[in-house]
Amino acid sequence: MNSLTSDLSLGGHATNIGLATTSNNFLYASAVVLLLAMLAFAADLAGHPGRAERAAARREDATEQAAAAGGDGGGTALLERTAAPAAEVPPEKRQWAGIGMSLSWLGALLLGACVVLRAVSVGRPPLGNMYEFSIVGSFFVITAYLIWSLRRDVRSLGIFVVGPTLLTEMLAALVFYTAASQLMPSLKNYWLTIHVTVAILSVAFFTIAFSTTILYFVQKWREDIGDTKYKFMDAVPDSATMDRTTYGLLIIAFPLWTFTLIAGAIWAQIAWGHYWSWDPKEVWTLVIWVVYAAYLHARATAGWSGKKAAYISIAGFVCVLFNFTVVNMFIVGMHSYSGM
Amino acid sequence: MSTETDNDAHQVAKAANASATGKSARKTPINGPKLGLLGTLRWLWRQLTSMRTALFLLLLLAVAAVPGSIFPQRSIDAPRVTSYLQDHKTMGPWLDRLSMFDVYSAPWFAAIYLLLLVSIIGCVVPRIGVHLKALRSPLPRVPRRLGRLPASAERVSAAKQSDVVEATRAVLRRKGYRVRVDEPADGSQAIVAEGGRLRETGNLLFHTCLIVVVLAVAADHLMGWRGDVIVPEGGQPFVSSAGSFNTLDLGPWVHSDDIKPWSLDIKKLDVTFERNVPKDSPQYGQPRDFIASVSTQDPLGSKPVNELLKVNGAVNLGGTSVYLLGNGYAPMVTVRDPSGKVIYQQATPFLPQGNTYKSVGAIKVPAASPKELGFFGMFLPTAAFDSKQGPISTFPDTDRPALVLGAYQGDLFPDALPQSVYTLNTKKMTQVMDGKQPWSAVVYAGQSAKLPDGTTISLDKTVPRWAGLSARYDPGKTTALLAALIGLAGLIMSMTLRRRRIFVKVGVEPDDDAKKPSGAPARTLITAGALAKGEDPRLQVALDSLLEGVGERLASNPKKQQAGS
């Protein structure tokens, strides 16, 4: 650091350029690894039709064998099921999906390192501009998916989650990139961490829910036309499941977004003197909130569940994207922190 | 199926509509029941409070809010609206007629949110009544065939019937269910349980809180006020009163004597700008810190208190919060008449125009004679001259401060109206000429310039700053915050809790079961079924895990189990 200029920073944290560069390299590494993960997931999906045929064949064998063996084993459990569940065949090992999952974990770790190093290099939470929102956002998306994968078998959805993550990483590196720097005075507050972290977390859920909504439409279309051409999509659960999954994700995202709105209002009161000033970002945050509220109501309204509700959730995500890109970059307001 | 309901509802609505209008009803061969005035009102009310209408209004609200983020708004940035109207001579007035520059106070916007509010109230109030009744109503009877419920399960156990009943009751209780154990009948005993009644409570809480938030915001609008003022550093203390703010925005229910007197003296304003990055970086010259050391008296005349006023750190005075929202330069300017007498000497605030603090302003010298004198121009904290743009500032801090000025002579205040301190009203003034060219001068700090008539203007070496303060009184903000947080809790409750009814019958396993080894003692048969209100994809999982819990509980009480077998 230049001693002449660092004297003038009045005790503020000086930006460490070396660490920032290392952080960038971790981002590139993560992008490469996630690209490979995507290819692995694609290979897994492509292998699904063959796998399904083999599984059907084995299930037949298993049922025959079970019939031959006959009877109930009879256990010592205190509560026993009266009817034994249908014969289950151990599923085939999905090598490509396994590789995809491992690579996703590695990609997430690399991305995590990128985020941490960026934070260390600027000496503050990395939530100050669009580049930083993007890397943290993509980290949240992939992490949410990986945690989900520990509880359920969601390997078939891998490509549809890793894809958007990779896309966000690439946008971050190529379009939104902002050199590591310090914050303007109004952002220097602990509410930055609370408000922006929760906002990014809810956007991560909105993103995954958008993926599942698109899958809902694809599966619904395939079911409606009785599609047999794109058999690899049978690996993805049916439209009803995708619909439920979307709902499950959005009922997590919606309270988080509500909190974002409240935390933003609290911070606005502290920084700008009023909790609500109809700033474009505030307006769009409210619009998103209202659209997703409409989605939740639609699902409870006769004649609006299914496709119509799904359209509303798509509209909601379009608003999320608009809020993140157009409002940040082109609309004049008090939330002009894109760094671009 | 849902589309059928849709059509039915639509037809009913059509019929009702037809009979309500009367004339068209006569034309149609099938006459619906006449609704009358009361009936029509009831029908309208039912339409307004239906979920479909609420859904439509929600989407409409989202769409209606958008123009306010695209067009400049008077309430946020009035000068931008003016310049927009100047740039768009044809479109502008039309947009203005449609309230596109005052979207959030427009009648059509108000119509949407008021209808939505009425719709919410109309939906929530009856539901509160129904819910209160449901909370007190007894649990239902056990259905005869549990296997027909959306989720069902069957288990057998070697444990004694009464133990199973006890274990089931305990597990359900622990899960927060309301439980009733029926008297044994026909050799079997039934347990009825209901859970997740707080889901509806949370839902109603959320909607009620939403209404409270809107009311609190309305209260702030009616009873709150905001005063903005520019206070130079090291100058006279600012004393709060209705007349002392530069702009004062009082709510309709506020009296100007509600503004309590207090004083605030800006002793020093520290501003830091970014110098630690390359000069071509967009971050170069960005603000990093604004901190004002202030001395306050609240109430006026009490012992002065020294405080720090920061961005993100307001000071509370006289029931208001005082914020530091802006800053700029107030160069100390001295004007002397040709004889050398000082006719003007004060810190004159200039208004910054961007990140480099190139600022515009005016110096009004009414004491000049024979004609009043006014200077207009720019203050440049770090002056430079660009071949294309002319005078510019290259950095927001005072590295090379200078004034770039022109002058007018004549009547400074032609009409007794209040005018901006940053501009001259030149209606009754003429520009000061130097030969055939208008007079202009660049005055660097510590230097002076002379007008053709011998009047001099000089700029002091140190340039004081000014702080832009905003005093705000928002009586509804605490209510709004509390309601929002309680509403959020209600929302989470209504999203996570599931309304479920669980029925369990504990009886004896029938003898005719072929699978059962003959001669073994009769085992206990447990049949269970579950019913959910609304969609509940995990109902079966919940029922299975409940029974698993019962099994575990029986296993942890081995004594009872032995006694049973």
Interface residues (C-beta under 8 A of the other chain):
Chain A: M1 N2 T5 S6 L8 S9 L10 G12 A14 T15 G71 D72 G74 A77 L78 L79 E80 R81 T82 A83 A179 S181 Q182 L183 M184 P185 S186 K188 N189 R244 Y247 I251 F254 P255 T258 F259 I262 A265 I266 Q269 I270 A271 W272 G273 H274 Y275 W276 S277 W278 D279 P280 V283 W284 L286 V287 V290 V291 A293 A294 H297 A298 R299 A300 T301 A302 G303 W304 S305 G306 I312 C319 V327 I331 V332 G333 G339 M340
Chain B: S2 T3 T5 D6 A9 M51 R52 A54 L55 L58 L59 L61 A62 A65 V66 G68 S69 I70 P72 Q73 S75 I76 D77 R80 V103 Y104 A153 E154 R155 V156 S157 A158 A159 V217 R226 D270 T272 E274 R275 N276 V277 S281 P282 Q283 Q286 P287 R288 D289 F290 K310 V311 N312 G313 A314 S321 Y323 L325 S470 R472 D474 K477 A480 L481 A484 L485 G487 L488 L491 I492 M495 T496 K515 P517 L525 I526 G534 E535 P537 L547 E548 V550 G551 L554 A555 Q561
